[in-house]
Amino acid sequence: MTTPRIGRRRRKSPIDALLSIWGVLGLAFLFFPIVVIVIFSFNTGRTLQAFEGFGIQPYLDALANPAITNSISVSLITAAGVAVVSTVLGTFAGIALARRAGWWTPGLLVLLGLVMVTPEIVSAISLLPWFVTLGVDWGLTGFNIGQVRLIIANSLFSSAVVTFIVRARMTGMNESLEEAAADLYASPFRRFVDITLPLIRPAVISGALLAFTLSLDNTVVSSFVSVAGSTPWPVYIFASLKASLRPEIAAMSTLMLVLTLIVLGVVALVLRRDPGGSGSGAAGLAGTMVGR
Amino acid sequence: MTTIEAPAAEVPIAPPPASRRWLRVPRGIGALPIGLWILLFFILPFGLVVWYSFGYKPDIYTTHDNDVLSFDRYVEAASPAFFAIFGRTLNISVIGTILCLVIAFPMAYWMAVKLAARWRGVVLALVLIPYWTNFLVRTIGWQISLSPDGFVSNVLQSAHIIDTPLKVLYTSGAVQLGVVYNYLPLMILPLYVALERLDPRLLEASRDLGGTAWSTFWRVTVPLTSPGVTAGLLLVFVPLMGDYITPTVLGGAKGSMVGQMVAGQFQSAQNWALGAAMAVLLMFAIFGTSAVVGGLLKLVGRITTAATSLTLSPKEPL
């Protein structure tokens, strides 16, 4: 980039310096409790809050604790299921919104917006009686399975996110390739598989991974709908708050943080390597998250 | 660094001829599954909650009954205890949202305007990482830090800044800190997106036309970023009003919020009818407040625009 000759010269004013200090302090604030958790995950004491010694014992304890490893596997299975469900729902909805807008478009957008802004606690207390009604009163026993409940409950918000990501990607693209395929007598199915899907692949992949991480984090809705025996990881932490927190929780949380970072890194990479996509890397992600 | 520019939006293509209208049918129904999914697992469940809110709790073993319908649960929900906690929730939410805006705006401005382009992605990623870290775990990080015998308290005491152990945890002050922390990224992101799209030429034009840094900021930057501000206020305020985790971890009895009351009716008290009425009241309060604030912002925006255009170009019709 060349600086335009006309215009002010770049110089550091006191306001710029203050802004930089403010920004760096803000970032430090955002990272403070995360750093605390990572440090305390090496606490060899009995309770999390009282730091006694430095060691990797909490990590060994966490991995040897069946209740913890069980909850992690419930969380990972749920997250995978949520990723599949929300990617399928969100991809079709995103394509339809971008390509085949109609009388239903404003209504669907309002619904998706409502899903995204309704406080989690309200969704949670609505779903609990609903699952009881479906599973117990109406005898649809599938809805009594913890994993099924978790996947359904966590997929709503994620499907809305995927829809907006795919819609953003489709709106920025020319329809001519799909029309050319249609002119060349490709069936709707082949057109979708060979043309549309490859074109929106980055949006679909990043949407799926975002749905995965969103579901890994969910505490409120999960704690209401989960049934005994299928407790996901955040619900396990939430339940142990009432007793006492042990360093294993910080250790496993640190491992999960590393997993989340890897997934986010992949999302950023997919979005960055995609020339026609929604901006580059983190900026594209941020833009998508706030609905552009 | 080479960034490939996204192709500009295409000129809309003429609608396909009638012979190809069959093309339209299959993909239009793509929105149907998600619509059904939302209807089945979002609209109907909430409808059921509204229905329950008109019922009652017949005995201690039953969570709800609807054979007699009344508004009694709303009367019961609107008790002085509810209003006390509701008032605290509203107070924490409004102050928290304003604090988020005050902290986030300079940060977003620094990121989007002052920071060199190659650093922007990095700093943005640094804002996103805490946002994607488990909400509950981050809050527990604050619980550890704020506890009376925690390391912050010890450091402050040995530095003789405070004489007695830190008395913040399990007060509404701790909840206030926790919610500002937890929702800050949700304010930074929309502000960043709005500020990054701000055309720097407009700022230069304002300077060239004799505007000071101050008037440029208030008359150009702020009005042009107001959609981002509105989005940020909404994204922070709405979930904050219903927050249930932060007050549970940091609040104790002195810092409880409405979300906990609603949850308590469903989990411990097993009074679904009353809990449902409380949830409906909470939804009304959230959307009512958002609508009022949104309306006010629109009004302020209009007045500002009118005043600006009056002072800048008196001949221009409003």
HADDOCK unambig.tbl for C-alpha pairs under 7 A between the chains (distance, minus, plus):
assign (segid A and resid 19 and name CA) (segid B and resid 106 and name CA) 6.35 0.50 0.50
assign (segid A and resid 19 and name CA) (segid B and resid 110 and name CA) 5.82 0.50 0.50
assign (segid A and resid 20 and name CA) (segid B and resid 110 and name CA) 6.45 0.50 0.50
assign (segid A and resid 22 and name CA) (segid B and resid 107 and name CA) 6.56 0.50 0.50
assign (segid A and resid 23 and name CA) (segid B and resid 107 and name CA) 4.73 0.50 0.50
assign (segid A and resid 23 and name CA) (segid B and resid 110 and name CA) 6.47 0.50 0.50
assign (segid A and resid 26 and name CA) (segid B and resid 107 and name CA) 6.97 0.50 0.50
assign (segid A and resid 27 and name CA) (segid B and resid 127 and name CA) 6.92 0.50 0.50
assign (segid A and resid 30 and name CA) (segid B and resid 130 and name CA) 6.29 0.50 0.50
assign (segid A and resid 30 and name CA) (segid B and resid 181 and name CA) 6.83 0.50 0.50
assign (segid A and resid 31 and name CA) (segid B and resid 130 and name CA) 6.52 0.50 0.50
assign (segid A and resid 33 and name CA) (segid B and resid 138 and name CA) 5.60 0.50 0.50
assign (segid A and resid 33 and name CA) (segid B and resid 141 and name CA) 4.33 0.50 0.50
assign (segid A and resid 33 and name CA) (segid B and resid 142 and name CA) 5.61 0.50 0.50
assign (segid A and resid 34 and name CA) (segid B and resid 138 and name CA) 5.90 0.50 0.50
assign (segid A and resid 34 and name CA) (segid B and resid 141 and name CA) 6.39 0.50 0.50
assign (segid A and resid 36 and name CA) (segid B and resid 141 and name CA) 5.76 0.50 0.50
assign (segid A and resid 37 and name CA) (segid B and resid 141 and name CA) 5.41 0.50 0.50
assign (segid A and resid 49 and name CA) (segid B and resid 144 and name CA) 5.42 0.50 0.50
assign (segid A and resid 49 and name CA) (segid B and resid 150 and name CA) 6.88 0.50 0.50
assign (segid A and resid 89 and name CA) (segid B and resid 33 and name CA) 6.27 0.50 0.50
assign (segid A and resid 89 and name CA) (segid B and resid 34 and name CA) 5.33 0.50 0.50
assign (segid A and resid 92 and name CA) (segid B and resid 30 and name CA) 4.56 0.50 0.50
assign (segid A and resid 92 and name CA) (segid B and resid 31 and name CA) 6.11 0.50 0.50
assign (segid A and resid 93 and name CA) (segid B and resid 30 and name CA) 5.22 0.50 0.50
assign (segid A and resid 93 and name CA) (segid B and resid 31 and name CA) 4.08 0.50 0.50
assign (segid A and resid 93 and name CA) (segid B and resid 34 and name CA) 6.54 0.50 0.50
assign (segid A and resid 96 and name CA) (segid B and resid 27 and name CA) 5.67 0.50 0.50
assign (segid A and resid 96 and name CA) (segid B and resid 28 and name CA) 5.20 0.50 0.50
assign (segid A and resid 96 and name CA) (segid B and resid 30 and name CA) 5.34 0.50 0.50
assign (segid A and resid 96 and name CA) (segid B and resid 31 and name CA) 5.70 0.50 0.50
assign (segid A and resid 100 and name CA) (segid B and resid 24 and name CA) 6.92 0.50 0.50
assign (segid A and resid 100 and name CA) (segid B and resid 27 and name CA) 6.73 0.50 0.50
assign (segid A and resid 100 and name CA) (segid B and resid 28 and name CA) 5.14 0.50 0.50
assign (segid A and resid 108 and name CA) (segid B and resid 35 and name CA) 6.83 0.50 0.50
assign (segid A and resid 117 and name CA) (segid B and resid 238 and name CA) 6.53 0.50 0.50
assign (segid A and resid 117 and name CA) (segid B and resid 239 and name CA) 6.98 0.50 0.50
assign (segid A and resid 119 and name CA) (segid B and resid 238 and name CA) 6.55 0.50 0.50
assign (segid A and resid 119 and name CA) (segid B and resid 239 and name CA) 4.88 0.50 0.50
assign (segid A and resid 119 and name CA) (segid B and resid 242 and name CA) 5.18 0.50 0.50
assign (segid A and resid 121 and name CA) (segid B and resid 242 and name CA) 6.20 0.50 0.50
assign (segid A and resid 121 and name CA) (segid B and resid 244 and name CA) 6.96 0.50 0.50
assign (segid A and resid 121 and name CA) (segid B and resid 259 and name CA) 6.39 0.50 0.50
assign (segid A and resid 122 and name CA) (segid B and resid 279 and name CA) 6.32 0.50 0.50
assign (segid A and resid 126 and name CA) (segid B and resid 45 and name CA) 4.96 0.50 0.50
assign (segid A and resid 126 and name CA) (segid B and resid 46 and name CA) 5.17 0.50 0.50
assign (segid A and resid 126 and name CA) (segid B and resid 49 and name CA) 5.82 0.50 0.50
assign (segid A and resid 127 and name CA) (segid B and resid 45 and name CA) 5.68 0.50 0.50
assign (segid A and resid 130 and name CA) (segid B and resid 45 and name CA) 5.31 0.50 0.50
assign (segid A and resid 156 and name CA) (segid B and resid 38 and name CA) 6.95 0.50 0.50
assign (segid A and resid 172 and name CA) (segid B and resid 9 and name CA) 5.84 0.50 0.50
assign (segid A and resid 174 and name CA) (segid B and resid 10 and name CA) 6.33 0.50 0.50
assign (segid A and resid 217 and name CA) (segid B and resid 134 and name CA) 5.09 0.50 0.50
assign (segid A and resid 257 and name CA) (segid B and resid 133 and name CA) 6.22 0.50 0.50
assign (segid A and resid 275 and name CA) (segid B and resid 4 and name CA) 5.93 0.50 0.50
assign (segid A and resid 275 and name CA) (segid B and resid 6 and name CA) 6.46 0.50 0.50
assign (segid A and resid 276 and name CA) (segid B and resid 6 and name CA) 4.90 0.50 0.50
assign (segid A and resid 276 and name CA) (segid B and resid 7 and name CA) 6.58 0.50 0.50
assign (segid A and resid 277 and name CA) (segid B and resid 6 and name CA) 6.90 0.50 0.50
assign (segid A and resid 282 and name CA) (segid B and resid 121 and name CA) 5.78 0.50 0.50
assign (segid A and resid 282 and name CA) (segid B and resid 124 and name CA) 6.30 0.50 0.50
assign (segid A and resid 282 and name CA) (segid B and resid 125 and name CA) 5.65 0.50 0.50
assign (segid A and resid 283 and name CA) (segid B and resid 121 and name CA) 6.24 0.50 0.50
assign (segid A and resid 283 and name CA) (segid B and resid 124 and name CA) 6.90 0.50 0.50
assign (segid A and resid 286 and name CA) (segid B and resid 189 and name CA) 6.21 0.50 0.50
assign (segid A and resid 287 and name CA) (segid B and resid 193 and name CA) 6.25 0.50 0.50
assign (segid A and resid 290 and name CA) (segid B and resid 190 and name CA) 5.91 0.50 0.50
